[in-house]
Amino acid sequence: MNTKSYPFAQELITDIDGNIRKVILDFNDYQYLLEMLEDESLYQAMLATKNEKPLSLESALEELEKE
């Protein structure tokens, strides 16, 4: 396998059969990927709740206390 196929990979660690087992990343690239995952998760949560009726502050606090 070639790291050119994986834009963030600096090095690929493979097993005897050539299957990729581990990927070595630059720490800044790793942080960037984590931020992108968090942004995507937030976006998905926003899409899932976009048709819900907003709660008043009091109602939201009551719901939080139930959890």
C-alpha positions as CSV (number, residue, x, y, z in Angstrom):
1,M,0.0,0.0,0.0
2,N,1.1,3.5,-0.8
3,T,0.6,6.4,1.7
4,K,-0.3,8.6,-1.3
5,S,-3.7,6.8,-1.2
6,Y,-4.2,8.1,2.3
7,P,-3.7,11.9,2.5
8,F,-3.0,12.1,6.3
9,A,-0.9,9.0,6.6
10,Q,2.8,9.5,7.1
11,E,3.4,5.7,7.5
12,L,1.3,2.6,7.2
13,I,2.0,-0.5,9.3
14,T,0.9,-3.7,7.7
15,D,0.7,-7.3,8.7
16,I,2.3,-10.2,6.8
17,D,-0.6,-10.3,4.3
18,G,-0.2,-6.6,3.5
19,N,-3.4,-5.6,5.4
20,I,-3.1,-2.1,7.0
21,R,-3.1,-2.5,10.8
22,K,-2.0,0.9,11.9
23,V,-1.5,4.4,10.5
24,I,0.9,7.0,11.8
25,L,-0.3,10.6,11.6
26,D,1.1,14.0,12.2
27,F,-0.4,15.2,15.5
28,N,-1.8,18.4,13.9
29,D,-3.5,16.2,11.2
30,Y,-4.9,14.0,14.0
31,Q,-6.3,17.0,15.8
32,Y,-7.8,18.3,12.5
33,L,-9.5,15.0,11.9
34,L,-10.9,15.0,15.5
35,E,-12.3,18.5,14.9
36,M,-13.9,17.4,11.6
37,L,-15.6,14.4,13.3
38,E,-16.9,16.6,16.1
39,D,-18.2,19.1,13.5
40,E,-19.9,16.4,11.6
41,S,-21.5,14.9,14.7
42,L,-22.8,18.4,15.7
43,Y,-24.2,18.8,12.2
44,Q,-26.0,15.4,12.3
45,A,-27.5,16.3,15.7
46,M,-28.7,19.6,14.4
47,L,-30.3,17.8,11.4
48,A,-32.0,15.3,13.7
49,T,-33.6,18.0,15.8
50,K,-34.4,20.7,13.2
51,N,-38.1,19.9,13.2
52,E,-38.5,19.8,17.0
53,K,-40.3,22.5,18.8
54,P,-37.9,24.7,20.9
55,L,-38.3,24.5,24.7
56,S,-38.5,27.4,27.0
57,L,-35.6,27.8,29.4
58,E,-37.7,26.5,32.3
59,S,-38.9,23.4,30.3
60,A,-35.4,22.6,29.1
61,L,-34.1,22.8,32.7
62,E,-36.9,20.5,33.8
63,E,-36.0,18.0,31.1
64,L,-32.4,18.1,32.1
65,E,-33.3,17.3,35.7
66,K,-35.2,14.2,34.6
67,E,-32.1,12.7,33.1
